[in-house]
Amino acid sequence: MKAKEKFGSLESLPLNKIVKYSGSPPKNGAPFVGCAQQHRTDKNKLIMVHDPLGKNPALLEFKLSDILFVEELPQAVTELGEGVPMIKLWIAKGARGVILEPFEVDESINIIGIRNDHKKRFTKKTKPAAAKKE
């Protein structure tokens, strides 16, 4: 299977559209590694195949405005010797991304329950930090 067939028509996002990063990792960002392209219908978003040649690739979506920096990485190589362009995105901590994942069609009530569980975990409030005494 060719890389283009495996990843659909994903093409790498032109890196000149995002600030290239060099230096120590930003403390306010989290790294995501994979191949990426601009979203087809929303030009303010990016789609990334995280770990595209691994056992558990994931399809992620981020807003371009949440990308702090991007690093070019060496291309990954498929079993057939085809190159897959790889980048590391630094996404602002606290930003909201979307994981697009497949599911088996079952009774819709099961899907609603799974979605509600995910929503509860995502929106679970953490205790605010104690105020500093001056």
N, C-alpha and C positions, 0 to 999 in steps of 0.2 A: 504494500500500500504506500503510495507516495505521500510525502509530507503534506502537500496541498490537499489531497483527498482526506487525510486523517484530520486535519484541522479546518476543513471547509475552505472557504476563500479568505481566511484570515491572512492578512498581510501585516508586516511590521509597521507600526506608527512611525512616521518620519521623526527622527529624534531631534531635528532642528526646531520642532514645534514646542519642545519642552526644554527647560534649562538642564544642561548636562551637569552632573555633579562630580566633584573631585574633592577629596579630603576625608576627614573622619565622619562617621555616620551621624546624621542629625538626631539630636536627642528628642525632638518633637515629631519624629517620623518612624514608621514601621516599614521594613522592606518586604517586597513581593517580587519573586523572580518568575519569569516566563516569557512568552511571546505575546505581543499586543497589537491592537489596531484601534483606530478611532471607531466609535459606534456608528453603525450605518444610518440610523435615523435620528440620532441626537448628537450633534457635533460637539456638545459640551461634555460628552462621556467617552470613556475608553473601555474596551473589552480586553481582558487578559486571560490567556490560558496559562494558569499557574502549574508549574511542573509538567509541561506538555509531554515529555517522554517517560515520565514516571509511571508507577502503578496506579496512582490516584490523581490524575489531572483534575483540575477544577476550573470552571469558567466563572470569572469574576468581573464585576462592573464597578468602575470608579468614576467620579466626576473629575474632569481635568483640573478644576480649581483646587482639588484636594491633593494633587501631585506636587510634592515639594521639589524633588529632583529625580533624575533618571541616570542610570549608569549603563553603558554598553558592556555586554559580557561576550565572551567567546561563543560562537554558534554551537548549539547542540547538534549532534549528528545522529541520524536515524540508522537503523540496521542496514539500510540500503545505501548509506553514505551521503544522504541528502542533508544539507544544512538547515537548521531552524534558527532564525535570528532570536537571540535572547537579550533581555534587558532586566535591570533591577529597578523597580519603582519604589520611591520613598513616599509613602502616603501619610498625610497628617494624622497623628493620633487623635482619636475622637471623631474622625470622619466616618461617614456611613457608606459602606460598600454593599454590593449585592452578590450573593453566591447563587448562581443558576445551577440547579442540580436536577437530574432526572428522578422520576418516581414511577412506581408501578401503579397503573390505574386500578383503583379498587373502589369501594363505596366512598362517595364524596364525604361522608361524615368522618372517615378516617383521615382524609387529607386535611379537613378543617381542624381536627384535633392536633395533627402534626404541626400545622401552621400556627395554631395558638400556642403550642409548646415553644416553638421557635420565637414567637413574638414575646412571650413572657420572659424567656431567657435574655432576649436582646434589650428589652425595656426595663429589666429589673434594676431598681434604683440601688445605688451604693450609699452607704452612710457618708454624709459630708464630713470633711476633715474638721477636726476641732479648731476653733479660732485661736490664734496665737495671742498670748497675753503680753501686753506691752508694759 
